[in-house]
Amino acid sequence: MADLTSTFIGIKSPNPFWLASAPPTDKEYNVRRAFEAGWGGVVWKTLGAEGPPVVNVNGPRYGAIYGADRRLLGLNNIELITDRPLQTNLREIKAVKRDYPDRAMVVSLMVPCEEDAWKAILPVVEETGADGIELNFGCPHGMSERGMGAAVGQVPEYIEMVTRWCKQTTRMPVIVKLTPNITDVRKPAEAAKRGGADAVSLINTINSITSVNLDTMSPEPSIDGKGSHGGYCGPAVKPIAMSMVSEIARNPETHGLPISGIGGVTTWRDAAEFISLGCGNVQVCTAVMTYGFKIVSEMVSGLSDWMDEKGYSSVDEVVGRAIPNVTDWQYLNLNYVAKAKISQADCIKCGRCYAACEDTSHQAISMSEDRTFEVIDAECVACNLCVNVCPVEGCITMEPMATGETDPRTGKPVEPDYANWTTHPNNPGAVAAE
Amino acid sequence: MPNTQMTPGIVAGRLDSDQLSENFADLHPPYAGHEAAVAADRCYFCHDAPCMTACPTDIDIPLFIRQIQTGTPDAAAKTILGQNILGGMCARVCPTETLCEEVCVREVAEGKPVEIGRLQRYATDHLMASGEHPFERAAATGKSVAVVGAGPAGLSCAHRLAMHGHDVTLYDAKPKPGGLNEFGIAAYKTTHDFAAREVDWLLQIGGISTEFGKALGSDLDLATLSKQFDAVFLSIGLGGVNSLRAAGEERDGVADAVSFIANLRQADDLSKLKVGRNVVVIGGGMTAVDAAVQSKLLGAENVTIAYRRGRDQMGASRFEQDLAASHGVRILPHAQPVAVHGNGAAAEVEFEYTTSADGKLTGTGETFRLAADQVFKAIGQTLDGAPDGLEIEGGKIKVGANGSTSITGVWAGGDCATGGDDLTVTAVAEGRDAAEDIHAKLMG
């Protein structure tokens, strides 16, 4: 059986599945239940500076969007950092870490952007026996209006400065959590690295309004008839998160910087995908808020079985494996030709591929009287839309054409060699192939 | 001592009132909102959907289900009712398992279709609960049409004509409207007096005057109607019942299944309705199943459906056959009645086994007897009292594509006319299409 034990920036955990800093990690009761369920580690919900805690709204703090059968696809929240006293949290962190020494205990922190504030909190956190800290530079609502969270995360210079203060003050490894509410995620990652960060984690939540109540004309979640943008997370944000992770993994300035992947991780497969894009581990929140802590059992068995099947003996062997295959559009092989193929044995004759192709794409699917749907190779550009709208997985596939075969759409043979846009005759800036 | 299922003869009160009301509750209880949402989410919104094609009234099923999905069940109801004004009844009685749901791609893929009938009921119930009628009458045309027979075909035709602005007089031989919806469908398929409520709701369109208790032949005649009105639509159903042509058919205890079903539907107190201990129903269609199942629900101890051909040739769908079997009704195929025996009243039915080869049915010569104190004939209805001068084909009024008959100015539809299955939904389609044709002719 594959070894799922993980050592991330020196922090050991029995598996690479951590709970992200969020409501599930706000107190001892929840975290103990999480560890009993099998989670490898937690990032304790963000602590603020000593003093009166923040207060939360007393109405709805979450909003959601759904797929069919009311599957929760996206969740947003307007909750702030922990609203419990600092000392209570520290006492509980210490107690839990003492009882679960094999689990990762990382503490998320957010204090004002002043060196004294950071220097004050780091020793008391260190005293709990925590394994590391995560700097919350991502929270997009509430705290950012007070000059913290995303307000710091959107200014690379601040990230670098605060990271450096922390590294100078504590022995604990420092993870910098990045906000996606920025144009180029590579800049804050570079800043974190310059400041000495041991790792970055991303993504934090995305600015969002999930819905509008059409009776009251108030955005949801609505507090006394008003709504504020909240942080969006869940399966819907996974593609955004994976793209950002891959950019940091590919960027020469940050390549090799450990990454903790966050954003819509719901199943073992999601986790494996994040890991393949360069993440040393993953953090989960929305999935457990939807289904409870038990899902970690599926994540452990799924990742382990898949690794066994592929012959990977450790998580580290998977980290970044897909990164060499992430490239820029201009380097994609324009001589690669595929055609959609519909398996008649699997087709249930719903005709959605036909509607999609006929109405919105290339008129490359025919429909007969008896509802047989077939691809017209002479029209098919292999766009994949039919695959995406088909309700039956595996019914429509994209079949590559062999070298030398004639593409009935262009009338030209499939070329054997790789050729991309940079050398294409239609490209005004094309460079001659060497 | 009260009667039980074991009491010999044809008696009332075999079951107590609580058991009876439980037995005759809604066969498919209506969806609650959550159930409807879950069921609606299963629809794939197929292109040129097979369910639509299978629907005799061409309801845009994917559209109405999407309207339910998006929280607008009244809009869904309008999509349904625009094609089929009796969409509420059809949602209850359509054999969806042989129509829309049979061809649902999820039936093909998983053996579990989207429950179209129940979704249709959810939408139509939702709109009808408001009491409002969703259609408006066009400006009066000054034309008048007589609709003879207030069953599904007549109601559908009358509504569509009234909507186009014509003045309609709706006749029926029975003292109340509804036809088979009111008198001919198992009680558990249309509970809480739905048929009558639906007619009241339908008549809200306006422009329809009703004259019930008037039968063609005795109170009305076609020649007079044709003079009095600009057009006539005949939807008189099938009033006659086929005979068994078996010895002893006249014995006490032998009755028409249709009358039994009608009496049951009109009964105020089911505990006063008589049923045999040993009931034999002869026939293989929906009427046979309705009579057999309801006999069982009333407390008959043994109920058998005897059919002279094989099960796959029964008019009742497999779903209906299974429904009967699940209520403990025995289905006995390949048995044809020879005689009803008894001393005055029926006591036994004698059957002969049959075989069929090359479509030809022959008796094997081997006979057997079934105990029977009550025997229901459900072997088909016949056209009764069709006016002279109308061309008849295969025992029905011959009609063209849109219900036109051999007499100019006279249209016909529903069970009394040729074409289509004898289903509520088919009758609705025929009434609607004839109305459109009448409208075109009158305004052309």
HADDOCK unambig.tbl for C-alpha pairs under 7 A between the chains (distance, minus, plus):
assign (segid A and resid 68 and name CA) (segid B and resid 41 and name CA) 5.39 0.50 0.50
assign (segid A and resid 69 and name CA) (segid B and resid 38 and name CA) 5.44 0.50 0.50
assign (segid A and resid 69 and name CA) (segid B and resid 41 and name CA) 5.63 0.50 0.50
assign (segid A and resid 348 and name CA) (segid B and resid 105 and name CA) 5.63 0.50 0.50
assign (segid A and resid 348 and name CA) (segid B and resid 108 and name CA) 6.51 0.50 0.50
assign (segid A and resid 348 and name CA) (segid B and resid 109 and name CA) 5.77 0.50 0.50
assign (segid A and resid 349 and name CA) (segid B and resid 105 and name CA) 6.45 0.50 0.50
assign (segid A and resid 350 and name CA) (segid B and resid 46 and name CA) 4.66 0.50 0.50
assign (segid A and resid 350 and name CA) (segid B and resid 47 and name CA) 6.32 0.50 0.50
assign (segid A and resid 350 and name CA) (segid B and resid 105 and name CA) 6.00 0.50 0.50
assign (segid A and resid 351 and name CA) (segid B and resid 46 and name CA) 5.61 0.50 0.50
assign (segid A and resid 351 and name CA) (segid B and resid 47 and name CA) 4.84 0.50 0.50
assign (segid A and resid 352 and name CA) (segid B and resid 46 and name CA) 5.79 0.50 0.50
assign (segid A and resid 352 and name CA) (segid B and resid 47 and name CA) 5.72 0.50 0.50
assign (segid A and resid 355 and name CA) (segid B and resid 47 and name CA) 5.95 0.50 0.50
